[in-house]
Amino acid sequence: MPSRSVADRRRLKLMGGAGLGLAALVVALGVYARQHQAAAVQAWTESRAEPAVVTFTPSMNAAGETLSLPAHLQAWNMARVNARVSGYLKNWQVDIGTVVKTGQPLAEIDSPELDQQLAQAKAQLAQHQASASLAQSTAERWQHLFASHSVSRQEVDEKVAAAAVANADAQAAQAEYARLKDLAAYKVIRAPFNGTITARHAQIGQLIKADSDNATSLFDIADTRRLRLYVPVPQNYASQILPGMQVQLSVPEHPGRTYTAALLGTSTSVDQSSGTLQAQYAVENASGALLPGDYASAQITLRSDAQAVSIPASALIFRAQGPQVAVLDDQSRAHLRSIHIAQDLGSKLIVDRGLSLKDEVVDNPPDALRDNDAVHSVTPGGSHEPSV
């Protein structure tokens, strides 16, 4: 009996030791699991403390980028046709939309007063010519008489001077008659150049007053076979406007169609009120598809810069230091770097100083991002949750 009791006690001791070992193992496993979970939570928390950013590398500034600018069209030649003679509008031969040639009659003015002035000037011219002829004959006769010592030198000089005065009066009358005759020709209003009548402002029987501040123009005429395109170019792109360049333009009434315009010249100065350089282009318009006064969109092809790179505008940071971007180093720390924007193309920026093709740039940087902040780069649209 005593030996059996000792064996039982030994068995109980072994079972107790095994139980204690098992309990210790369970406790150790629980501690390890908690430590692992705590480490995962800490790592998740630290990852959340560091901003998750999406990065990209700048691309080479390729040629062929286009800049779209507002523009407007004007007729190659345009003028308001005014009356040179006062009177009443007798008739008009053309109306809006009529294509006319240089010198073609447009309207006629009835001017009785001018007709009477012309008749009077003609009569006065005849009178002065007759007087001059008589004075010249008289002077010649007195010179013959002086040769025979029949009259004095004083009398001869008087007759010669009278003839000279009469001849001058005749010349003045001739000039006045020619002036009124030329003025009378303006009773017929004629087209100053080839073009199209774009407006008519007078009616038959209307009183026309010439050479007056309140004078009303009779017609508007425009030469639309060729048009001028005016493009206000922002100062940043003024260096892109070079002799011989061409642009493509489009107008709202012809969607999908483009027209070519060739550079004529620029204003060679920047308008201080708008900060733009005025560029003038010529557009051939033989078909008449384009209309003077049209608003247009001009597409200017920009030259490439071998030293410049292209980045999306979403990477830009605007602060007191000027335009900047955030660039990552090898330790995933962000550094704010100042850049120079050579061209702003809206959604894309051309940067000629401050970036290279090897830089890793942060897209849409957080507002709170500061220089030397630690960040971690993620894939756009990927899951950033830690596994626990």
Buried (B, 14 or more C-beta within 10 A) or exposed (E): EEEEEEEEEEEEEEEEEEEEEEEEEEEEEEEEEEEEEEEEEEEBEEBEEEBBBBBBEBEEBEEEBEBEBEBBBBBBBBBBBBBBBBBEBBEBEBEEEBBBEEEBBBBBBBBEEBBEBBEEBBEBBEEBBEBBBEBBEBBEEBEEBBEEEEBEEEEBEEBBEBBBEBBEBBBEBBEBBEEBEEBBEBBBBBBBBBBBBBBBEBEEEEEBEBEEEEBBBBBBBBBBBBBBBBBBBBEEBBEBBEEEBEBBBBBEEEEEEEBEBEBEEBBEEBEEEEEBBBBBBBBEBEEEEBBBEBEBBBBBBBEEBEEBBBBBEBBBBEEEEEBBBBBBEEEBBBBBBEBEBBBBBEEBBBBBEBBEEEBBBBBEBBEEBEEEBEBEEBEEEEEEEBEE
